[in-house]
Amino acid sequence: MHTRAYWRFYRELLPVIIGFTVINIALFGLMWSYVLCVTLGILLGYLSFVYFKSDQFYFYHNLGLTKWRLFEMSFTINGILALVVLSSLKLISSFLFGNI
């Protein structure tokens, strides 16, 4: 399995996803930001990778990974990590500020 390649690809998408999520938390709150982070955040990250770093797809192609498989695994990783991080933020905010 190409675990390191999936993580590398996800780390390339992460700055865009984090920026998008922070803006969504400020605008819509934690619950909606999770939904937007998992769906639109990963799509925005993928599109930015395609636009700015499309030549790096040759690296993944040489490993036998397709663009769809990279997107699929990044979507899965993002969903799991976003659930953990945003649940932790919700727990911390409820401890600090009470029931919101």
WOZI-V63120 format. One record per pair of residues at least 12 apart in sequence whose C-alpha atoms are under 10 Angstrom apart, sorted by sequence separation. I is the first residue (numbers start at 0). J is the second residue. D is the distance in whole Angstrom. If there is no record, write none. Layout:
<<I J D> <I J D>>
//
This chain:
<<20 32 6> <23 35 8> <24 36 10> <19 32 9> <20 33 8> <23 36 8> <56 69 10> <20 34 10> <20 35 8> <21 36 9> <19 35 9> <20 36 6> <19 36 7> <20 37 9> <23 40 10> <49 66 10> <18 36 10> <16 35 10> <17 36 8> <20 39 10> <16 36 7> <19 39 9> <20 40 7> <16 37 9> <19 40 6> <45 66 10> <18 40 9> <19 41 9> <16 39 9> <17 40 8> <16 40 5> <17 41 10> <19 43 8> <45 69 9> <15 40 7> <16 41 6> <19 44 9> <45 70 7> <15 41 8> <16 42 9> <18 44 10> <44 70 10> <13 40 9> <15 42 10> <16 43 7> <17 44 9> <12 40 9> <13 41 8> <15 43 7> <16 44 6> <42 70 8> <45 73 9> <12 41 7> <15 44 5> <16 45 9> <41 70 8> <44 73 10> <45 74 10> <12 42 9> <14 44 8> <15 45 9> <41 71 10> <12 43 9> <13 44 7> <15 46 10> <42 73 10> <9 41 9> <12 44 5> <13 45 10> <15 47 8> <41 73 7> <42 74 9> <11 44 8> <12 45 6> <15 48 9> <41 74 6> <11 45 9> <12 46 9> <40 74 9> <41 75 10> <9 44 9> <12 47 8> <41 76 10> <9 45 9> <11 47 10> <12 48 7> <37 73 10> <38 74 8> <41 77 7> <8 45 9> <11 48 7> <37 74 7> <40 77 9> <41 78 9> <37 75 9> <37 76 10> <38 77 9> <8 48 9> <37 77 6> <38 78 9> <11 52 9> <36 77 8> <37 78 5> <36 78 8> <37 79 9> <37 80 9> <34 78 9> <37 81 7> <33 78 9> <36 81 7> <37 82 9> <36 82 10> <8 55 10> <34 81 9> <8 56 10> <33 81 7> <34 82 10> <32 81 9> <33 82 7> <36 85 10> <8 59 9> <33 84 9> <33 85 7> <32 85 9> <33 86 9> <4 58 9> <5 59 9> <4 59 7> <30 85 8> <29 85 7> <30 86 9> <29 86 9> <1 59 10> <4 62 8> <5 64 9> <29 88 8> <30 89 9> <4 64 9> <9 69 8> <13 73 10> <29 89 7> <1 62 8> <8 69 7> <9 70 9> <12 73 8> <16 77 9> <20 81 9> <24 85 10> <28 89 10> <1 63 9> <8 70 9> <1 64 8> <5 68 9> <6 69 10> <9 72 8> <10 73 9> <29 92 10> <5 69 7> <8 72 9> <9 73 6> <13 77 9> <17 81 10> <4 69 9> <5 70 9> <8 73 8> <9 74 9> <12 77 10> <16 81 10> <20 85 10> <5 71 10> <6 72 9> <7 73 10> <5 72 7> <6 73 8> <9 76 8> <5 73 7> <9 77 8> <2 72 10> <6 76 9> <5 76 9>>
//
